[in-house]
Amino acid sequence: MKRNAFLLGAASGLAVVGHADGFFSRALAQAPLGGGDDRVLVVVNFQGGNDGLNTVVPFGMPAYYKYRPSLAVAQNEVLRINDTIGLNPQLKAFKDMYDKGQVAIVQGVGYPKPDFSHFRSTEIWQTAAPDAYVSTGWLGRYLDGASLPAANLFNAIAVADVLPEVLVADRVDVAAIAQLNGYGLTSDRSKTVGRDAFHALVSDNNVPFRSPYLAQVAQIEDHAQRGAEELPQLIAGYKSEAPYPATPIGRSLALAAQIVGSKLGTRVIFVQLGSFDTHTTQKGTQDRLLADFAAGISAFYADLAAHGNDNRVLTMTFSEFGRRVAENGSRGTDHGTAAPVFVIGGGVKGGLYGEHPSLDALDNGNLRFTTDFRSIYATVLEKWLKRPASGIIGAGFAQLPLLA
């Protein structure tokens, strides 16, 4: 078993009180954060393939209304950025953040020879390897090379049911926390084989086979158990200063703010929103999800600002692909290609970046990408995480001027 294959269950409502005798508290005390080391990257996955054209709306391009007679956002409803581009009306709180210079919008993001499978395209975005199959995520490789405290289970956290591939690493354990009130080992919750019994089983050679991995499994299990015991105490003193919406993304971002504010040494937090796989009756589903995102991210940054943490946190969105330009016969859209990426907070230089793909020069009904997603990754790695991008995603990807 590889370390990155060990998944944790879930945790909640909790937020940091120092526990002087705690395992992770001692580890953090031995490796205090300082300087630029307290920066955090939050990654939001718009799972399912978000329709970019109805998110960042090209209302000034006549072809948009030709291809979408029933799905197009009316011109008088668009939250205008300029005479051509605007935001979906459900993103009003997000547009307020854009107007304050807190949001960079990168247009037409994709990669060569796009794949239309949810599974493969998600893998490509999360591993940053369109032309190969690799066993680690791009942020997992960052974690492996970042010289992080080995004893800290919370170097990165996925607010998800299972560990996303983007955080799969070779040498760093990453906790997957699906919800706030059940974080712990499944064996402990089911009262079958708990930590003590498991260690006794291994140490007494009572298993029907011997394996060089047993000690490693026992160590990971021990770390997981200790993490489940200490996380509630480590984040319990944090008080939210913004009203989060009672939605999945709202709860996920509230936990992310608690983790950031509790200064656990966490460098990367993954959250997700979805599903945006809107083959039928797209408008209702996408409008709801975009409204949830806008309310959640607005509360998140208001909360961070109230604690003086807003400049410590950079948030980046991604989705495995956009949707086709033309609506289908079911008032939805099918799997497509390029779509916008949002970069929020931190040292971002707000505004529009990249070129919006042409609607008059399609590739078999799909948009031609204008910005390679790895250029955004390279920018985040070099400018925010302060790590050379070439050893993580490869060389040759131009950085974008969206970070100070």
N, C-alpha and C positions, 0 to 999 in steps of 0.2 A: 504494500500500500504506500503510495506517495503521500507526503504530508498534505499536498494540496487536494487530495481526495477525501480528506476527513471533514465532514460537514457538521456544523453545530445546529441545534434547534433554535428556538426563539427567545426574547426578553421584554420588560416594559415599564412604563410610566416613570421611569426612574431618571434620575438625573443626578455635583461631586462633593462628597464629604470625604476628607482624607481618612484612610484607615491605616494607621501607622504600622500595624503589624501585618498588613496584607501583602500577599505575594507580589501583585502588580504594583502596589503602592511603593514597595521597596525598590522594585525595578525602575519605576519612574523617578524616584528620588536619586537613584544612581546615575540617571541620564537626563538631567533637566534640559528643558528646551530653552533656546535662546536665539537671538538674532532673527534670521529668516527661517529658522528651523520650525517655527510654529505655524507655518503656512499649511492650509488644508485645501485639498481638491475634492469637490463634490461632483459626482458624475450622475446625471439623471438620464435613464434609459426610457425613451418613448417607445415602449415595446409594441411590436406588431406592425410597424411601418407607418409612421405618421404622414398624412398628406400635406406636403409642404406648401402647395399652391393655395390651400385654404387656411394656412397658418400665416405665412408672409404672402400677402395677396397682391398679385400684379394687376391691380384694377385698371392701370393705364395702358394695358396691352389688350387691344380688341379681341385677339384670338382667345384670350382667357374666357370670355363670355360666349364665344362661338363653341368652344369645346365643352362648356359646362352650362347648358341652358337652365338646368334646375338646381345645380349645386353651387354655382358661383355666388360669392358674397356681393351683395348689391353695393354699388359705388358709394351711396350715401350712408352705408353702415361701416365702411372700412375706416379703421383708425389710421389716418394718413401719416406717413413718414415723409414722403415727397409726392410729386405729381404722378408717379408710376407705381410706387410700392406702399403698402400699408399693412397693418396687422388685423387679424380676425377680431371682430368686436367683443368676443369673449375674453380677450387678453387686455382689458382696460387697465387693470392694476399693473400688469406687466409693461404696458405702454407708458404708464406714469414713471416706472423705473427707467425705461429707455429715454424718456425726455429729460431725466436727471443725469444722464450720462453713465448709468450703471449697466447698460446692456450693449454688447456688440452682436450684430447679426451677420453671420457669414452665409452668403447666398450660394446656391448651386453646388452643394458639397456631395461628393461621391468618389468613385474610383474607376479605373479602366475595366472594361469587360465585366460589367456588373452582373451579379448573381441574383436571381429572383426568388430563391428559396429562403424562407425565414431562417432556417437553421444555418445554412452556409453563410448567408450574408451577415447574420448576427455574429457568427464565428469570425468572419473577416474583420468586422468593425472592432471586435473585442481583442483579437490577437494582432491586428494591424499587419496581416499577412495575406493579401489577396491571392498571391501566387503559390502559396505553400500551406501545409497543414502543420501547425506547431502546437506544443503542449502547454504553453504558458500564455497569459494575457499580457498586453503591453504594459499595463500598470503592475502586473505581477513581476515583470522583469525589472521595472523601476524599483519595486520594493526589494527585490533580491540584491540590487546593487547600491542601495541607499544607506548601508551601514546603520541599520536600525537596531534598537535594543532587542536582543534575541528573546529575552524573558517577557516582553510586552506582547500579549495576545492581541492588543488593540491597535497595532500599527496601521491596520486598515480594517474597515468594517463594511460588510454588505448588509443593507437592510433589505433582506430578501429571504425567500424560503430555502434556496440553495445558493451555493457560492457561484457567482457568475464567472464566466471564463476570463473576463478582463482582469480579475484579481487572482487568478490561479498563478502561483509562484512555486519555485523549486525549494526555496529555503525559508520562506516566511509563512507562518500559519495565519489565516484570515478567518475571523468569526463571521458567520452568517446569522443574522438576527431578524427573524421574520416579523415578530410582533413583540410588544413590550411586556407581556405578562406570562411568558412561558419559556424564557431563555434557560436552557439547561440541556442535559443529556437525555435522550429518549429513554435510555435504560433506567435512569433514575426516576423519571416520571412514571414509567410502567412498573417499577418495583420488581423488575426481573433480576438483572445482574447490575449492581451498583459499582461504584469506584473501588471500594475496599474488596469486594468479592472478586472483581476482575483482576486486581493486582495479586490477590492471593492465588487465583487460578493460574496466572502467568508464572509467579515466583515459585509455586510448588510443583511446576511441571505437570499440571493436571490436564493440559490440553492434549488432544489425541495426535498432535503433530508438533514438530519444532520448526520454527521459522526465524530467520534473522530480523524479521520485521516486527516481531512481537514487542520487543523493548521499545521500539519507536512508536508503535500503536499505543502502548501503555503511557508513554510520555505525553503524546498528544491528548489522550483521554484525560490525563491528570491536568494538563494545562486548560483543557476545555472546562473541566469541573471547577477549577479554581476561578476561571474567568466568570462562569455563571454565578459563583458565590459572591464575587467581589464587585461585578459591574453595578448592581443596584446601589451599593454603598459609594462607589466612586462617582456616580452621577446624581446622587440623591439630593444634593444641596442646590442644584441649579433651579432657578425660578424663571419661567418663560415670561417675557415682557411684551408679547404680541398674541392676539387671538388667532390661533390656527384653525383652519376649517376642519370639520370632523369628517375628513375623507382619508383614504389610504395615503395619498401623497402628503396631505397635511400632517398626519401622524408620523410618517417617515421623516419629514423635514423637521418636525419638532424634536424627534430623537436625535437627528443629526446636529441640531443646535445645542442640545444637552451635551453631546459628546464633544463638540467643539469648545463649548464654554467650560467644560470640566478639565480640559487640557490633559487628556490621557496620553498624549503623544501620537494621536491618530493623524496620519498624513492623507489618507484617501477614504472617502465614504461613498458608497454606491447606493442609489435608490432607484426605484422604477415606477413607471406609470403606464397604464394600458388596460385593455389592449386597443391599439389603433388600427387593427386589421379590418378596415371598414369597406368590405365588398358590397354590403347592402346598407341602405338607409344611413348613410354616413353622417349627415348633418347633426342628428341628435347625439350620437356617440362622441363625435369629435368635439362638438361644442361643449359638452359636459366635461370632457377630459381637459380641454384647453382652459376652461374656467377653473377647474380644480388646480391646474398647474399655476395659473396666474395668482390665485388667492394664496396658495401654499408658498410659492417662492417670494411673494410680497411680504407675507408674515415672517418667513424665514429671515429675510434680510433686515426687516424691522427689529426682530428679536436680536439678531447678531449685533446690529448697531447699538441697541440699548445696553449691550454688555461690552461694547468696544471691540467687537470681533469681526465686524463687516469687512474690514480691509485684510483680514487674515484668510478669508474664504473666497475661493474662485469656484464658480459652478459652471459646468459645461454639459449641454444636452447632446444626445445623439439618438438616432433611430436607424434600424437596419437598412431601410430604404425609404424613398418617397413613394408616391402613387403615380399611376399613369395620368397623362394630361387630360384625356377625355373621360368623362363620366361613363359608367356602364349603364345597362338597362335596368339595374336595380337601385338606382339613385345612390350608387357608391362608386368607388374607384378600385382598380386592381393594382397589383404590385408594379411599382415603377422604379425610378432611379434616384436622381439627385433631389436634395431637400436642404432647407436651411439648418444651421446649427447655431444655438445661442451660447454666448459666453458672458457670464454675469459676475459682477462684484469684483472683489480683489483690486488689482491695479488695472482694470480694464479701461480701455479708451473707447467709450461708447460710439456707436454709429453703424453704418452699413459697410460691409467689406465684401470684396469679390463682385463678380458680375452675375446678375440674374440670368439664368439660361433663356435662350430665345424660345419663343413659342411658335416661331415660323420656320424653324430648322430642326425638326424633331428627328430622333433616331428610332424609327419603327414605332412611333407614337409615344416615345419617352423623351425626357429632357436629357440633354448632353451636359454632363457635369462641368463646372468651371473651376472648382477648387478641390484638390485632392484632400481627403479627410486627414491624411498623414501630415499635411502642412499644419493643421490645427494642433495635432498631437505634438509635433515638433516644437511649435510655439509654446505650448503648455509645459512641456518637459524642460525646455531651455530657459524660458523666461520666468516661469512660476515655480517649478519644482527644482530648478537649478541643476539639472542633470543633462549630460550630453545625449542628444536624441539618436545619434548614429548607432550607438551600441544597443539601442532598445527597439527602434523601428526601422533602422537603416538610414543611409545618407541620401542627400539630394533633394530633400523636401524643404522648399522655401518657407521661411517663417513669415507670419502675417504681423503687421504693425498694430495689433490690437491690445497689447499689454505694455505697460510702462517698463 
